[in-house]
Amino acid sequence: MTKPAALSTRVLLVCAAIGVATGLIGGIEGWLTIPVLATVPFLYGFLLGVHVLPGIIAQELFRAPWVALLTHVLAALVGCAIAPVYAPQFLGTALLFGGIQEGIAAAFRYRAWAWWRYLLSALAIGGVIAVVVWMAADLSTLPPWARVIYVSLSLLGPVVWTMVGLAIGHSLERAGVAPRRRVAR
């Protein structure tokens, strides 16, 4: 029996559905950016972490190459429809976050799918977010305690959203959305 293509019609359709659902969330996050930065700016990095969801859910379901990047791009396109003013940010974030998730999965040759592997990509993305938030919010002007909170929440956001994504992916797998995997003996 031949091995099915990694991006079969089923995979593409499920990635599209994940992209639509997470793109809606990303579009809402886009519209929340200005109010959050104006009222509780230290939460911005945590909020930005929601953009890890498309790739994490897709990778948890299919454990295959390219599903994270594909789902991120589809989610970005949906986010662009919801909040067109943020289109360049959505597309850039999709390529960056999806690329990091794919890169870390590729570094493990698409064979390590334990929670800790997802945590590595979440921390890498959190590091990127922390740097971006540092520059965007000009944290050097804030007191040290505020800097610590900003950076901590920027690192914590992708980790928390990754755990949420893993739970969603696991639930979808139990519901039969992804093909059953053979247990290695």
Protein Blocks (a to p, Z undefined) as FASTA:
>chain_A
ZZddfklfklmmmmmmmmmmmmmmmmmmmmmmmmmmmmmmmlmmmmmmmmmmmmmmmmmm
nopghklmmmmmmmmmmmmmmmmmlmmmmmmmmmmmmmmmmmmmmmnoopaccfklmmmm
mmmmmmmmmmmmmmmnommlpcfklmmmmmmmmmmmmmmmmmmmmmmmmmmmmnomaccd
dddZZ
